[in-house]
Every structure is written in C-alpha cells, then in structure tokens.
Amino acid sequence: MSHLPFDDTTDLTSADRGFVTALDPAVITADDGRVVWDNDSYAFLDDPCPDTAHPSLWRQARLCARQGLHEVTEGIYQVTRPSSGSSSPYSRNRTGRSRS
C-alpha cells in the first residue's frame, strides 16, 4: 500500500470546502418515530483505519458519509445526503432561497 498517496488529503479537504452546517443529530425518522437513517452511526469512520480494512475503502467510506449544506459559490448551495446517495442544488434569489 505504500505506493498509494494516503498522505494526500486533497479529496477530504475538497469535500469540506464551503461547508455551512450539517444535521445534528444526523438521524432521519419516519412519521411513526422509527429511525430510517442514522448517519451518526458512521462516526467510527473518523477513527484511524484498522488493519482489517482496506485503506482506500475506508477513505471512500469517510467521503461518502459526509452530509450537510455547502455553499458551492456565492448564492448557490448544495445539500449532500448520504441517506439517499444524492445531492440537491439550491440557489438564492432576491426573495430568498429557491430550489433549482
């Protein structure tokens, strides 16, 4: 694994660029109170990669587990939701924010 650039954390830094806020707690519940997604359960990914996991997969999992609101550029925002594996762009206009 020494040939892989694990000291280069550009991808992690880029993923946090423009970060505004995140769900806290990052738990989504159904109308009846059932937990349907618990992104907080992935907090273990902040720990060092164990010997039993491939470092590249660990790093990718850390990137995929990020959630929150990011300002992409002035007035353009993106909501990242690992629960659905997607992101949604939003823009700010004269009357407030609207979804693109």
Buried (B, 14 or more C-beta within 10 A) or exposed (E): EEEEEEEEEEEEEEBEEBEEEBBEEBBBEEEEEEEEBBBEEBEEBEEEBEEEEEBEEBBEBBEBBBBBBBBBEEEBBBBBBBBEEEEEEBEEEEEEEEEE
